[in-house]
Amino acid sequence: MPELPEVEVLRRSLEPRLPGRWVRRIEVWNPALREPVDRRRLRQAVGRRIEGLRRRAKYLLIDLEGGRTLVVHLGMSGRLTLAGSRTRRQPHEHVGVYLSGGQRLRFRDPRRFGLVLLLATSRLAGDRHFAGLGPEPLDGDDPGLSGPAGGFPGVVGFSGDWLRSRAAGRRGPVKNLLLDGRVVAGVGNIYASEALWRAGIHPGRSVARIAAARWDRLAEAVGDTLLRAIGEGGTTLNDFTDGAGRSGLFQISLAVYDREGEPCARCAAPIRRLVQAGRSTFYCPGCQR
């Protein structure tokens, strides 16, 4: 499932190619996504110029002139790629946005858990898809939050102190806290496991048993892990590609995720797997405490 780094990689790959183009027409071949595509509303984008691209959590935001934003979520298997307008339609290509210059933005999603929406730009922060999201883990240094339409209020402030404050009164595993989008936006299963390894914290450790210094270390590890993943083009395990169809390379650098039985790069203990909240967690029993 694409997480924050993959969406940021997608944004960066499309940013040099989309702004300035006009939306000529939109075709919806299959509206049956996680939420049905509203054809009538989506076609309000026709005739508008693309002003810029942003990201909030795992959502890609394509800002259009006239105060509208095309919102895309890749779900579990979605791809958004740019191709020639006459390129043959792909299997599972549900939405096609035809642009000036003879290009088509193709949304393909075999599992159909993705989203394609058109929303008023000024109301994004209060929309139900965004209103409950926590701060961005890359804080004010995240270029994906900037754009011609401005940012979201309250997206900065991620730190060890923030994590500690959100953990107050809880006793559940620390990994579950990282996966809570109300605590931190966009950190999914892969990068939570990787950040916890980097911070040397066991994923099953209760949040009530983590000292302040370790919260600081974890917040730093989350940011470092995400930035490194972005720099390597994201993680491609099954479906993810950027806007040009290129796969990511961070899976080569994964320290623990999907490496059960392999030696830890830090202490050589065999990586183990456990299931938390129905998801596989990978960790090192030797150096994560």
C-alpha positions as CSV (number, residue, x, y, z in Angstrom):
1,M,0.0,0.0,0.0
2,P,1.5,3.3,-1.0
3,E,2.5,5.4,2.0
4,L,3.7,9.0,2.5
5,P,7.0,8.6,0.7
6,E,5.4,7.0,-2.4
7,V,2.9,9.8,-2.7
8,E,5.6,12.4,-2.3
9,V,7.7,10.7,-5.0
10,L,4.7,10.7,-7.2
11,R,4.1,14.4,-6.6
12,R,7.7,15.3,-7.4
13,S,7.6,13.2,-10.6
14,L,4.5,15.0,-11.9
15,E,5.3,18.5,-10.6
16,P,7.6,19.4,-13.5
17,R,5.0,18.1,-16.1
18,L,1.6,19.2,-15.0
19,P,1.4,22.9,-13.9
20,G,0.3,25.1,-16.7
21,R,-1.6,22.4,-18.5
22,W,-5.4,22.7,-19.0
23,V,-7.9,20.0,-18.3
24,R,-9.6,19.3,-21.6
25,R,-12.0,16.5,-20.6
26,I,-12.4,13.7,-18.0
27,E,-13.5,10.2,-18.7
28,V,-14.8,8.0,-15.9
29,W,-14.9,4.4,-17.1
30,N,-15.6,2.8,-13.7
31,P,-16.9,5.0,-10.8
32,A,-16.9,2.1,-8.3
33,L,-13.9,3.0,-6.2
34,R,-13.8,3.1,-2.4
35,E,-16.2,6.1,-2.7
36,P,-18.1,6.3,-6.0
37,V,-16.6,8.8,-8.4
38,D,-19.0,11.8,-8.7
39,R,-18.9,12.2,-12.5
40,R,-20.8,15.5,-12.5
41,R,-18.6,17.1,-9.9
42,L,-15.4,15.8,-11.4
43,R,-16.2,17.3,-14.7
44,Q,-16.3,20.7,-13.1
45,A,-12.5,20.5,-13.5
46,V,-12.8,20.7,-17.3
47,G,-11.5,24.0,-18.7
48,R,-9.3,24.8,-15.6
49,R,-5.6,25.2,-15.6
50,I,-3.4,23.2,-13.2
51,E,-1.6,25.6,-10.8
52,G,0.4,23.2,-8.7
53,L,0.7,20.0,-6.8
54,R,0.8,19.4,-3.1
55,R,0.5,16.4,-0.7
56,R,-1.2,16.0,2.6
57,A,-0.5,12.7,4.4
58,K,-1.2,10.0,1.7
59,Y,-3.3,12.3,-0.5
60,L,-2.1,13.9,-3.7
61,L,-3.6,17.4,-4.3
62,I,-3.7,18.9,-7.7
63,D,-4.7,22.5,-7.4
64,L,-6.7,24.0,-10.3
65,E,-7.5,27.6,-11.1
66,G,-10.7,28.9,-9.8
67,G,-10.4,27.4,-6.3
68,R,-10.8,23.7,-7.0
69,T,-8.5,20.8,-6.1
70,L,-8.4,17.4,-7.6
71,V,-7.7,14.9,-4.7
72,V,-6.3,11.5,-5.4
73,H,-5.6,8.7,-2.9
74,L,-3.9,5.6,-4.3
75,G,-5.5,3.2,-1.9
76,M,-3.8,-0.2,-1.9
77,S,-2.9,-0.7,-5.5
78,G,-3.5,2.6,-7.3
79,R,-1.2,4.2,-9.9
80,L,-1.3,7.6,-11.4
81,T,0.8,8.0,-14.5
82,L,1.1,10.4,-17.4
83,A,0.9,9.2,-20.9
84,G,-0.1,10.3,-24.4
85,S,-3.8,11.0,-24.8
86,R,-4.0,8.4,-27.6
87,T,-2.3,5.7,-25.5
88,R,-4.4,2.6,-25.2
89,R,-6.4,2.4,-22.1
90,Q,-4.9,0.0,-19.5
91,P,-6.7,-2.7,-17.6
92,H,-8.3,-1.3,-14.4
93,E,-7.8,2.2,-15.7
94,H,-10.9,3.8,-14.1
95,V,-10.4,7.6,-14.7
96,G,-8.6,9.5,-17.4
97,V,-7.9,13.2,-17.2
98,Y,-7.1,14.5,-20.7
99,L,-4.8,17.5,-20.7
100,S,-3.6,20.1,-23.1
101,G,-0.5,19.1,-25.0
102,G,-1.8,15.7,-25.9
103,Q,-1.4,14.1,-22.4
104,R,-3.6,11.9,-20.3
105,L,-3.3,11.4,-16.5
106,R,-4.3,7.8,-16.0
107,F,-5.7,6.5,-12.7
108,R,-5.4,2.7,-12.5
109,D,-6.5,0.7,-9.5
110,P,-7.0,-3.1,-9.7
111,R,-8.4,-3.3,-6.1
112,R,-10.4,-0.1,-6.3
113,F,-9.6,1.1,-2.8
114,G,-8.4,4.5,-4.2
115,L,-10.2,7.8,-4.4
116,V,-10.6,10.5,-7.0
117,L,-12.4,13.6,-5.8
118,L,-12.9,17.3,-6.7
119,L,-13.2,19.6,-3.7
120,A,-13.2,23.3,-3.0
121,T,-9.6,24.3,-2.2
122,S,-10.6,26.7,0.5
123,R,-12.5,23.9,2.4
124,L,-9.9,21.1,2.2
125,A,-8.7,21.5,5.8
126,G,-12.3,21.0,7.1
127,D,-13.2,18.2,4.7
128,R,-13.9,14.8,6.4
129,H,-10.9,13.3,4.6
130,F,-8.5,15.7,6.2
131,A,-10.1,17.2,9.3
132,G,-8.9,14.5,11.7
133,L,-5.3,14.1,10.4
134,G,-2.4,14.7,12.7
135,P,0.8,16.7,11.9
136,E,3.0,15.9,9.1
137,P,6.0,13.8,10.2
138,L,8.4,15.8,8.0
139,D,7.2,19.0,9.7
140,G,8.0,22.4,8.1
141,D,10.8,21.0,5.9
142,D,8.3,19.1,3.8
143,P,8.1,20.6,0.3
144,G,5.0,18.7,-0.4
145,L,3.0,20.9,1.9
146,S,3.8,24.1,0.0
147,G,1.8,25.3,-3.0
148,P,-0.1,28.2,-4.6
149,A,-3.2,27.5,-2.5
150,G,-1.3,27.6,0.8
151,G,-1.1,24.9,3.4
152,F,-3.3,23.3,6.1
153,P,-3.5,24.8,9.5
154,G,-1.9,22.7,12.3
155,V,0.1,20.4,10.1
156,V,3.4,21.2,11.8
157,G,4.5,20.4,15.3
158,F,5.6,16.8,15.0
159,S,8.3,16.0,17.6
160,G,9.1,13.7,20.5
161,D,7.1,15.9,22.8
162,W,4.1,15.7,20.5
163,L,4.3,11.9,20.5
164,R,4.7,11.8,24.2
165,S,1.7,14.0,24.7
166,R,-0.5,11.9,22.4
167,A,0.6,8.7,24.3
168,A,-0.4,10.1,27.7
169,G,-3.1,7.9,29.2
170,R,-2.6,5.1,26.8
171,R,-1.0,1.7,27.3
172,G,-1.1,0.1,23.8
173,P,1.9,-0.8,21.6
174,V,4.0,2.0,20.3
175,K,3.7,0.8,16.7
176,N,-0.1,1.2,16.9
177,L,0.4,4.8,17.9
178,L,2.5,5.5,14.8
179,L,-0.2,4.0,12.6
180,D,-2.9,6.3,14.1
181,G,-3.4,9.0,11.5
182,R,-4.7,11.3,14.2
183,V,-1.3,11.2,15.9
184,V,0.9,11.5,12.8
185,A,-0.2,11.7,9.2
186,G,0.9,9.3,6.5
187,V,3.1,6.8,8.4
188,G,2.0,3.3,7.4
189,N,3.0,-0.2,8.2
190,I,6.4,-0.4,6.4
191,Y,7.8,2.8,7.7
192,A,6.6,2.4,11.2
193,S,8.5,-0.9,11.4
194,E,11.6,0.7,9.9
195,A,11.5,3.8,12.1
196,L,11.2,1.7,15.2
197,W,14.2,-0.4,14.2
198,R,16.1,2.8,13.6
199,A,15.2,4.1,17.0
200,G,16.0,0.8,18.7
201,I,12.4,0.4,20.2
202,H,10.5,-2.8,20.2
203,P,7.2,-2.4,18.3
204,G,5.3,-4.1,21.1
205,R,6.6,-1.9,23.9
206,S,3.8,-0.1,25.7
207,V,3.7,3.7,25.1
208,A,3.4,4.0,28.9
209,R,7.0,2.7,29.2
210,I,8.9,5.0,26.8
211,A,11.0,7.8,28.3
212,A,11.2,11.3,26.9
213,A,14.6,10.8,25.3
214,R,13.4,7.7,23.4
215,W,10.4,9.6,22.1
216,D,12.8,12.2,20.7
217,R,14.8,9.4,19.1
218,L,11.7,7.9,17.6
219,A,10.4,11.2,16.1
220,E,13.9,11.8,14.5
221,A,13.9,8.2,13.2
222,V,10.5,8.6,11.6
223,G,11.6,11.7,9.7
224,D,15.0,10.2,8.7
225,T,13.3,7.0,7.4
226,L,10.7,8.8,5.4
227,L,13.3,11.2,3.8
228,R,15.6,8.3,2.9
229,A,12.7,6.5,1.3
230,I,11.7,9.6,-0.7
231,G,15.3,10.0,-1.9
232,E,15.3,6.4,-3.1
233,G,12.0,6.7,-5.0
234,G,9.8,5.0,-2.4
235,T,9.2,1.3,-1.9
236,T,7.8,-0.9,-4.6
237,L,6.6,-4.3,-3.2
238,N,3.8,-4.9,-5.6
239,D,2.1,-2.0,-7.4
240,F,3.7,1.4,-6.8
241,T,5.3,3.4,-9.6
242,D,5.9,7.2,-9.9
243,G,4.1,9.3,-12.5
244,A,6.5,8.2,-15.2
245,G,6.0,4.5,-14.4
246,R,9.3,4.0,-12.6
247,S,9.5,1.6,-9.6
248,G,11.0,2.7,-6.2
249,L,14.3,1.3,-4.9
250,F,13.9,1.7,-1.1
251,Q,12.9,-2.0,-0.7
252,I,16.6,-2.7,-1.3
253,S,17.4,-0.6,1.8
254,L,14.7,-2.0,4.1
255,A,16.3,-3.0,7.4
256,V,13.6,-5.2,8.9
257,Y,10.4,-5.1,6.8
258,D,9.7,-8.4,5.0
259,R,13.2,-9.7,6.1
260,E,12.1,-12.4,8.6
261,G,15.0,-14.8,9.4
262,E,17.7,-12.5,7.8
263,P,20.4,-11.1,10.1
264,C,20.0,-7.7,11.5
265,A,22.3,-5.2,9.9
266,R,23.1,-3.8,13.3
267,C,23.6,-6.8,15.6
268,A,23.2,-9.8,13.3
269,A,20.3,-11.3,15.3
270,P,17.6,-13.0,13.0
271,I,14.8,-10.6,12.2
272,R,11.5,-11.8,13.6
273,R,7.8,-11.2,12.5
274,L,4.8,-10.7,14.7
275,V,1.2,-9.7,14.0
276,Q,-0.2,-6.5,15.5
277,A,-3.7,-5.4,14.7
278,G,-3.9,-7.8,11.8
279,R,-0.7,-6.5,10.2
280,S,2.8,-8.0,10.0
281,T,5.4,-6.3,12.0
282,F,9.1,-7.0,11.5
283,Y,11.7,-6.3,14.2
284,C,15.1,-7.3,15.6
285,P,14.9,-9.0,19.0
286,G,18.5,-8.3,19.7
287,C,18.6,-4.5,19.5
288,Q,15.0,-3.3,19.8
289,R,14.0,-3.0,23.4
